Amino acid sequence: MTTLRRLFRNDLLAAVTVAALGLRAALVPAAASEPPIRQGPQPLQPAARGVGRLVPAFAFTDLDGGQHALVPEADPPRLTVFCFTSTTCPLSRKYLPTLADLAASAEEGVRFVLVNPIASDRPDPMRAAAELLPTALYVHDGDQRIASLLGATTTADTVVVDDRRTVVYHGAVDDQYGLGYARPAPRRRYLADAVTATLAGKRPAITATTAPGCDLGAPRSAAASTVTYHGRISRLLQQHCLECHRDGGIGPFSLERPEDVVAHAGMIETVVSAGTMPPWFAAPQAATESDESARQPLVWANDRSLAAAARDELLAWLRGGRPLGNPADAPAPHAFPDGWQIGQPDAVWEFSEPVAVPATGVMPYRYVTIETELAEPKWVQAIEVQPGNPEVVHHVLVHVEPPGDAGRDRGRRERGGFWAAYVPGQSVLDYPEGFGKLLPAGARLVFQMHYTPVGTATTDRTRLGVVFATEPPRHEVRVVGLANGRIAIPPGAPRHREEATLRLPADATLLGFLPHMHLRGTACRYELTRGDGSRRVLLDIPRYDFNWQLLYRYAEPLPLQAGDLLQFTAWYDNSAANPANPDPAVTVRWGEQTFDEMLLGYVEYFLPGVEPGEGGSLRRRQSADNRSGPGQPAIDAVFKRLDQDRSGSLTLPELPPRLRPRFKQLDRNQDGAVSLEEARRFRR
């Protein structure tokens, strides 16, 4: 099969863009270090905002002299929402009506507290503001004691604390107002969504953001000086470990009780020190990229990693006296769902026969096909893969085989993208309202099963459940694979590099990535080169682990434009020093089994402006564009950027130096300029 790389290597766009990279770097100054003028909320790693930490108990007095406690002894609220505000901060004043609506419509058990940390704000304006929120408390925090205890940084911050004094959300109200802009309505309702999710027993999709407002100065830490199990360690484990390590979970042991943690302290210290637990392998974003948008770091919605400070706290506690502390400081137990995490599915498909897994040895991939028997196409909003025997199921990739496509080449199907996936600790694809995946009528589900024998012969019957969308989504979620089926890894090579690229033939918005290699894969990276030559790393995994086929999902989708270039690069260790290497003496090529290799960088995305269910995936559009030449939208975008005088044609000085010797070939009608149509027709 002709690879994506070969399809685009010989067209004008590739030549122009490669040459233009150096030209652009010479012409465009480096991005300024100052922050952008317009600033809206940006998702953050939860640990960076103290999500999951214990708030010290404190009391406070409202404007009317009423005395209150963070967690009252009598009838404590389930949640207390602290909203920082100021009568002298314009952005805070804009948010008063929004906060009034939220407080007035709050469910029973939710308490709103407005905290004004500006010492110079006057009593009369504060009382006038308080009258707008009759169901909330208003507190003047002139010495910023409450702001310090909660870690507030601006007068637009909000902090949600549960009845165990645990921070469950810290960030902005929404994105309607920010520094230098205002919208007619918010696009993201961070605070409201966090409260709703927490009351429903779920973790909010986004638990931490920046909150642009009037700065309060550097936050002062109020963390206890002595780390205890009940006060800090239990919260770290709850946030990062209990998803798997709990009674009934897929982890090999539970970490729900202090005695469990102490019993496994040595192993915990080993894997945390090595960085293999919690399983998260994305490196921090590099600071040297030329893309101006890279000033805002890319934040992952499903980031499991421990922040450096939290890691140090956990290791210090494990290596020290392991004090338990006060049981009253323990967090509220997290309720993990029994059965289906997505709720009761609308449809379930299960293996008709169990798959036998031997006690020992290496088991090749097994492919199991299930007929959906759907009479009509269905839009799916949530998908969950449940292994029948999680102990032996390493990972699962599920592909959809449309009617009439039976027997399709497996390699082509894999490169076309997965429909569902499972890896320990990550079995659910749950899309927000307005997003969904299509399941065609009469489709088949093809399960690629990777089993790992564990010393006892057993069987497995994996199943898949879905929740159907109540109406067609606004955006159809799709997956494409950046693949190179012609990889050839030489014998004994300790760090061999291969790559695959995809030039976007249409605008697309990225949701996430799932890199896939086999036992020789050691590192991989997704990179973006925009049409203007700017570059950034989208995902860097310096230590790839085949045991964790993780999906890396953005907290905020990343919009791309036609002409942008996605590149997936992978490195392989085919040497004898690789203990997992099946045979260092052979040249390794593409193949479906683990003793073969793959270079397959899945990209999850949606196409703006495309009606759900229409054709036109990135791969299909790309193939159509290349029947007669390179992708027209991409060529048009680069042509426009090179046409500096906006004349509608390119003169010799406007061409990159690499293309100037070919000017006569480009200029077919010999009129002294290259038109857009001539550029589209060019072949070197």
VENNOR-V715933 format. One record per residue. N is the residue number from 1. SS is DSSP state (h for helix, s for strand, l for the rest). Layout:
# VENNOR-V715933
N:SS ; N:SS
This chain:
# VENNOR-V715933
1:l ; 2:l ; 3:l ; 4:h ; 5:h ; 6:h ; 7:h ; 8:h ; 9:h ; 10:l ; 11:s ; 12:h ; 13:h ; 14:h ; 15:h ; 16:h ; 17:h ; 18:h ; 19:h ; 20:h ; 21:h ; 22:h ; 23:h ; 24:h ; 25:h ; 26:h ; 27:h ; 28:l ; 29:l ; 30:l ; 31:l ; 32:l ; 33:l ; 34:l ; 35:l ; 36:l ; 37:l ; 38:l ; 39:s ; 40:l ; 41:l ; 42:l ; 43:s ; 44:l ; 45:l ; 46:h ; 47:h ; 48:h ; 49:h ; 50:l ; 51:l ; 52:l ; 53:l ; 54:s ; 55:l ; 56:l ; 57:l ; 58:l ; 59:s ; 60:s ; 61:s ; 62:l ; 63:l ; 64:l ; 65:l ; 66:l ; 67:s ; 68:s ; 69:s ; 70:l ; 71:l ; 72:l ; 73:l ; 74:l ; 75:l ; 76:l ; 77:l ; 78:l ; 79:s ; 80:s ; 81:s ; 82:s ; 83:s ; 84:s ; 85:s ; 86:l ; 87:l ; 88:l ; 89:l ; 90:h ; 91:h ; 92:h ; 93:h ; 94:h ; 95:h ; 96:h ; 97:h ; 98:h ; 99:h ; 100:h ; 101:h ; 102:h ; 103:h ; 104:h ; 105:l ; 106:l ; 107:l ; 108:l ; 109:l ; 110:s ; 111:s ; 112:s ; 113:s ; 114:s ; 115:s ; 116:s ; 117:l ; 118:l ; 119:l ; 120:l ; 121:l ; 122:l ; 123:h ; 124:h ; 125:h ; 126:h ; 127:h ; 128:h ; 129:h ; 130:h ; 131:h ; 132:l ; 133:l ; 134:l ; 135:l ; 136:l ; 137:s ; 138:s ; 139:s ; 140:s ; 141:l ; 142:l ; 143:l ; 144:l ; 145:h ; 146:h ; 147:h ; 148:h ; 149:h ; 150:h ; 151:l ; 152:l ; 153:l ; 154:s ; 155:l ; 156:l ; 157:l ; 158:s ; 159:s ; 160:s ; 161:s ; 162:s ; 163:l ; 164:l ; 165:l ; 166:s ; 167:s ; 168:s ; 169:s ; 170:s ; 171:s ; 172:l ; 173:l ; 174:l ; 175:l ; 176:l ; 177:s ; 178:s ; 179:s ; 180:l ; 181:s ; 182:s ; 183:l ; 184:l ; 185:l ; 186:l ; 187:l ; 188:l ; 189:l ; 190:h ; 191:h ; 192:h ; 193:h ; 194:h ; 195:h ; 196:h ; 197:h ; 198:h ; 199:h ; 200:l ; 201:l ; 202:l ; 203:l ; 204:l ; 205:l ; 206:l ; 207:l ; 208:s ; 209:s ; 210:l ; 211:l ; 212:l ; 213:l ; 214:l ; 215:s ; 216:l ; 217:l ; 218:l ; 219:l ; 220:l ; 221:l ; 222:l ; 223:l ; 224:l ; 225:l ; 226:l ; 227:l ; 228:l ; 229:h ; 230:h ; 231:h ; 232:h ; 233:h ; 234:h ; 235:h ; 236:h ; 237:h ; 238:h ; 239:h ; 240:h ; 241:l ; 242:l ; 243:l ; 244:l ; 245:l ; 246:l ; 247:l ; 248:l ; 249:l ; 250:l ; 251:l ; 252:l ; 253:l ; 254:l ; 255:l ; 256:l ; 257:l ; 258:h ; 259:h ; 260:h ; 261:h ; 262:h ; 263:h ; 264:l ; 265:h ; 266:h ; 267:h ; 268:h ; 269:h ; 270:h ; 271:h ; 272:h ; 273:h ; 274:h ; 275:l ; 276:l ; 277:l ; 278:l ; 279:l ; 280:l ; 281:l ; 282:l ; 283:l ; 284:l ; 285:l ; 286:l ; 287:l ; 288:l ; 289:l ; 290:l ; 291:l ; 292:h ; 293:h ; 294:h ; 295:h ; 296:l ; 297:l ; 298:l ; 299:l ; 300:s ; 301:l ; 302:l ; 303:l ; 304:l ; 305:l ; 306:l ; 307:l ; 308:h ; 309:h ; 310:h ; 311:h ; 312:h ; 313:h ; 314:h ; 315:h ; 316:h ; 317:h ; 318:h ; 319:h ; 320:l ; 321:l ; 322:l ; 323:l ; 324:l ; 325:l ; 326:l ; 327:h ; 328:h ; 329:h ; 330:l ; 331:l ; 332:l ; 333:l ; 334:l ; 335:l ; 336:l ; 337:l ; 338:l ; 339:l ; 340:l ; 341:l ; 342:l ; 343:l ; 344:l ; 345:l ; 346:l ; 347:s ; 348:s ; 349:s ; 350:s ; 351:l ; 352:l ; 353:l ; 354:l ; 355:s ; 356:s ; 357:s ; 358:l ; 359:l ; 360:l ; 361:l ; 362:l ; 363:l ; 364:l ; 365:l ; 366:s ; 367:s ; 368:s ; 369:s ; 370:s ; 371:s ; 372:l ; 373:l ; 374:l ; 375:l ; 376:l ; 377:l ; 378:s ; 379:s ; 380:s ; 381:s ; 382:s ; 383:s ; 384:s ; 385:s ; 386:s ; 387:l ; 388:l ; 389:l ; 390:l ; 391:l ; 392:l ; 393:s ; 394:s ; 395:s ; 396:s ; 397:s ; 398:s ; 399:s ; 400:s ; 401:s ; 402:l ; 403:l ; 404:l ; 405:l ; 406:l ; 407:l ; 408:l ; 409:l ; 410:h ; 411:h ; 412:h ; 413:h ; 414:h ; 415:h ; 416:l ; 417:l ; 418:l ; 419:l ; 420:s ; 421:s ; 422:s ; 423:s ; 424:l ; 425:l ; 426:s ; 427:l ; 428:s ; 429:s ; 430:s ; 431:l ; 432:l ; 433:l ; 434:l ; 435:s ; 436:s ; 437:s ; 438:s ; 439:s ; 440:l ; 441:l ; 442:l ; 443:l ; 444:s ; 445:s ; 446:s ; 447:s ; 448:s ; 449:s ; 450:s ; 451:s ; 452:l ; 453:l ; 454:l ; 455:l ; 456:l ; 457:l ; 458:s ; 459:s ; 460:s ; 461:l ; 462:l ; 463:s ; 464:s ; 465:s ; 466:s ; 467:s ; 468:s ; 469:l ; 470:l ; 471:l ; 472:l ; 473:l ; 474:l ; 475:s ; 476:s ; 477:l ; 478:s ; 479:s ; 480:s ; 481:s ; 482:s ; 483:s ; 484:l ; 485:l ; 486:l ; 487:l ; 488:s ; 489:s ; 490:l ; 491:l ; 492:l ; 493:l ; 494:l ; 495:l ; 496:s ; 497:s ; 498:s ; 499:s ; 500:s ; 501:s ; 502:s ; 503:s ; 504:l ; 505:l ; 506:l ; 507:l ; 508:s ; 509:s ; 510:s ; 511:s ; 512:s ; 513:s ; 514:s ; 515:s ; 516:s ; 517:l ; 518:l ; 519:l ; 520:l ; 521:s ; 522:s ; 523:s ; 524:s ; 525:s ; 526:s ; 527:s ; 528:s ; 529:s ; 530:l ; 531:l ; 532:l ; 533:l ; 534:l ; 535:s ; 536:s ; 537:s ; 538:s ; 539:s ; 540:s ; 541:s ; 542:l ; 543:l ; 544:l ; 545:l ; 546:l ; 547:l ; 548:l ; 549:l ; 550:l ; 551:l ; 552:s ; 553:s ; 554:s ; 555:s ; 556:s ; 557:s ; 558:s ; 559:s ; 560:s ; 561:l ; 562:l ; 563:l ; 564:l ; 565:s ; 566:s ; 567:s ; 568:s ; 569:s ; 570:s ; 571:s ; 572:s ; 573:l ; 574:l ; 575:l ; 576:l ; 577:l ; 578:l ; 579:l ; 580:l ; 581:l ; 582:l ; 583:l ; 584:l ; 585:l ; 586:l ; 587:l ; 588:s ; 589:s ; 590:s ; 591:l ; 592:l ; 593:l ; 594:l ; 595:l ; 596:l ; 597:s ; 598:l ; 599:l ; 600:s ; 601:s ; 602:s ; 603:s ; 604:s ; 605:s ; 606:s ; 607:l ; 608:l ; 609:l ; 610:l ; 611:l ; 612:l ; 613:l ; 614:l ; 615:l ; 616:l ; 617:l ; 618:h ; 619:h ; 620:h ; 621:h ; 622:h ; 623:h ; 624:h ; 625:h ; 626:l ; 627:l ; 628:l ; 629:l ; 630:l ; 631:l ; 632:h ; 633:h ; 634:h ; 635:h ; 636:h ; 637:h ; 638:h ; 639:h ; 640:h ; 641:h ; 642:h ; 643:l ; 644:l ; 645:l ; 646:l ; 647:l ; 648:l ; 649:s ; 650:s ; 651:l ; 652:h ; 653:h ; 654:h ; 655:l ; 656:l ; 657:h ; 658:h ; 659:h ; 660:h ; 661:l ; 662:l ; 663:h ; 664:h ; 665:h ; 666:h ; 667:l ; 668:l ; 669:l ; 670:l ; 671:l ; 672:l ; 673:l ; 674:s ; 675:s ; 676:h ; 677:h ; 678:h ; 679:h ; 680:h ; 681:h ; 682:l ; 683:s ; 684:l
